Amino acid sequence: MAKRDYYEILGVEKNADEKQLKSAFRKKAMGCHPDRHPDDPTAEARFKELNEAYGILSDSQKRAAYDRMGHAAFEGGGAGAQGFGDFGDIFSQIFGGAGGGGFADMFGGTGRQQQARGSDLRYELEITLAESFAGKDMQITVPVREDCDTCDGIGAEPGASVETCGMCGGAGRVRTQQGFFQMERPCPKCGGQGEYVSDPCKTCDGSGQTRVERELDVTIPAGVEDGTRIRLSGEGDAAPKGAGPRGDLYLFVHIKPHDIFEREGANLFCRAPLPMTVAALGGDIEVPTIDGGRTRMKIPAGTQTGQRMRLKGKGMSVLRSNARGDMYVELAVETPSKLSAKQKQLLEEFAAESGHDISPQHQSFLDKAKRFWDDLVD
């Protein structure tokens, strides 16, 4: 059978330029690609013929030889007789790498149903600051999707048949045409499963899965911070009908506010009231630590409100480290209240004996105030 004229195959005139050739090939390729005609046994041959025609005419030297000698130029080892073993090569050049992998690949699809995977789950976990410091082994209960015990994950009542979906032919996806573009989407009849259950399981409503409570042992590492996300691989939902791996479980850690301590990174801060007498005369006070212990702090005489003291290594654990942060104690001098008559008398005697030297900040403030008032008068 004589070969058809290459210009006729592409539907262009002999004086067509490179742009016209490329445009004609694109239109023809979209219309006769084998993926669009799976039931036509001649589709591949026609598409290969189209590729061969464009391969010759898009090459200036081969086109010149064809214009002089016709098909004879490429017979018996002539110029350009090679290079038609894979009809996807030319197509991939035009459509940016789609090649012979299927018409759906040209637009980002794979032409194959991807392996299903179970859904990932999120679990909000609340712990105390002390548990964050020390770490904790604990058991949690997570609602997950598992294969239905009644139907063993098939989705059909015992004895019922599971049939191949007639709409998608078992592929799980259907194609729709929009102009030159062919789009794929999950089959609306079988939900992308490729199968159709004639008598759905009453326990799981045909889904093949039920929600169950699952107990898991988890370890919270020492030093974990508020908002930390911990991934537990393979502890999420089971894949539908065992089609793939389980999803993952993500623990989002939240730390309860503490009555005494505030956290900033690995450091802790607390505010300690200080009796006026201890602040004035000096002495010791006892403060708690996050590890459940206590420590004594030496207070120097004349301590003022707002002074901060550092306890090195008494802060939080550092994640994945043996180090610890520091603890900072802010002192707040407390004014006595509910004084007895004797205490009032002693304080009055103290005030009468007091001079400027024992309250330097107060005296400095009065001096500044006096200058401010004098300036207003002047």
PyMOL commands that set and color helices and strands:
alter all, ss='L'
color gray80, all
select helices_A, chain A and resi 6-10+18-32+34-36+43-57+60-74+88-94+103-107+129-134+240-242+276-281+341-353+356-358+360-377
alter helices_A, ss='H'
color red, helices_A
select strands_A, chain A and resi 121-127+136-147+162-164+173-178+181-186+195-197+209-220+229-232+249-255+262-264+267-275+283-288+294-299+308-311+327-334
alter strands_A, ss='S'
color yellow, strands_A
deselect
rebuild
show_as cartoon
